C-alpha cells in the first residue's frame, strides 16, 4: 500500500511548481480520498504558507477516525477551499450510493469539521459536490438548504455521474437522469 502513496520527495518536487498555479487550481486530491494518506496532516503543513491559497482538495469525509488534529490543521490551513462529496443526507440512500461508506461516520466527521471551521474566521471555504441521479434528485433542494444553514456551504455543485466500466450497467440504466 505504501508504494502507491506519494513520497515526501515527490511532494516537495510538486510544491516547487505551486507558485506557477492560479489560486484554487492546484488539486491536492480529487479522484482519490486524501485523508487516508497516513501523513496527510504533515503534507498539509509542508505546503508553503504563501502558496496555500492555490491549493484545494476533495474529500468524502467517510474515513473512520478522522483525527481532531487533521480537522484543526485544516481549520487554519489557509487552503483556497475544500470540496466535500455529499450525495445524500438520508442515511440509507447515502450508504446505497457510497458503497462501503457509513453515514454515521460521514455525518460525525462533517459536524466536527464544520464546528471547528465555524470558530475560525479564516477557515477554508467549504464547497459541496453532489452527483445527481434518479434516486437523489428530489433531495437536491434539501441538500442546498441544509448545507447552507447547517454545514457552512459557500457553494454547491451538482454533477452528472461518470459512466465507467466498473459501474453496474443495470444500476446505470436505473439511475441515469435525462
N, C-alpha and C positions, 0 to 999 in steps of 0.2 A: 504494500500500500504506500509506504513512504517514497518509493521510487516514482510515483506519479505526482507527488507534491512538489510545488515549486521550491527550489533550494534558495537559500539566502543569497548565494552568488548571482543566480539568475534574477532574483527580485531586485538586487542592487543595480544590476545592468538595466533592468526595465525602468527603475527610478531615475536613471540618468537621462532618459528621454522625456520625462514628465514636463520639464519647462517648455517643451515644444507643443504641448497639448492644450487646447482651449479648456476653459473652466467647465467642469461637469462632463467631460468627454473621455475620460480615462476610466474604463470599466475594470475595476479590480477583479470583478467576477460577474458574470451574467448567466452563463449557461450551466454553471456548477455551483453548488452550495458552499460559499466561502467559510462559513462558521464551523465546518467540520475539520478545517485545517487545524492541526494541534497547536500551531503557533500563530494563529490569526491575529490575536491581540498584539503580539510582538511585531508582526508585519505592519499593522496599522501604525504603531509607534515609530517604525522606521521610515515612514513617508515624511519627507521634509515638510515642516510646517508651512513654508512659503508656497508649497505646491499642493497642499491638501484640497484646496477648492477646485482642483482639476479632477479629483477622484470621486467616483461613486461606486456602488455595488448593489447587487440584488440578492436578497435572502428570502427563504421561505419560513424562517423562524421555527422550523419544525424539529430542530435538534433538542433532544432531551438533555437537560442540564446546561443550558446556555448560561455561562457564568456571569455573575454580577460584575466581575472585573471587566469582561468584554463589554457589557452594557454601559458601564461607567466610562470606559475608554471611548466608546462610540459617542457618548453624550457630549464629550468635549473634544472630539477628534477634529472638528473643523472641516470635515469632508463636505463636498458640494451637496450631496443628498444620498439618501438610502431608499432603494426600492424594496417594497415588501410584496411578495406574491400572496394574494388573498383571493381565492376563487369562490369562497362561500363563508358565511358566518353561521350557517346551520351545521352543527357537528356531524350529523350523519352524511349530509351531502359533501361537506368538506373532506371527510375521510374517503368517500367514494371517488372523489375527483383527484385526491392526492394519495396515491397508493402508498401504503406503509406509514403515512403521517397520522398522528393522533391530535385531534382538535384541542384537547385539554392542554397538551404541551404547547401547541402553537399559541393559543389564546393567553396562557400564562406568560409566555415569552413576550407577546405583544403588549400585554398590560404592564409588565415590568419595564420594558423598553420605553413605552410612552409615558409612564410615570416618571422615569428618570429624565427623559428629554423635556418634560413639561417644567422641570425645575431649573432648566438651563436656557438662558435667553439666546445662546449661540449654538444650540444643538443643531445637527444637520436636519434639513427639512426631510420629512417622510413623504414618499410617494407610494401609491399602491398600484399594482398591476393585477388585473383580473382577466383571466381567459374566459371569454363568454361562450357558452354552449347552451343547448336547449334546456338542460337541467338547472342552470342558474340564471338564465336571462331575466326571469321575473324578480330576482333578488337584487338586480343592479341598483334600483333607486335606494333600497335599504343599505346596500354596501356604501354608496356615496354618502348618505346621511350619517351613518354610524361612524364611518372613517373620519368624517369632518367633525362630528360632535364628541366622539369618544377617543379617537386614535390619532389626533394631530395631523390629519391629512392636509398636505399642501397641493396635492394633485392626485387624480385617479385616472389611470389609463386602462382602457378596455381593448383587449386584443382578441383576435380570432386565433384558435389553436392551429399549430403547425401539424399537418398530416405527415407522420413519419412512419417508416416501415414497422417499428415496434408496436404501434398502436393497433389495437384490435379493430379489424375492418367493420365488424358489426357495431362496435361502440361508436366509431366514426360516423357510420350511417345514421345511428340513432341520436347523435348529439350535434351534428353539423347544423348550423343556422344559415339561413339564406339572407 
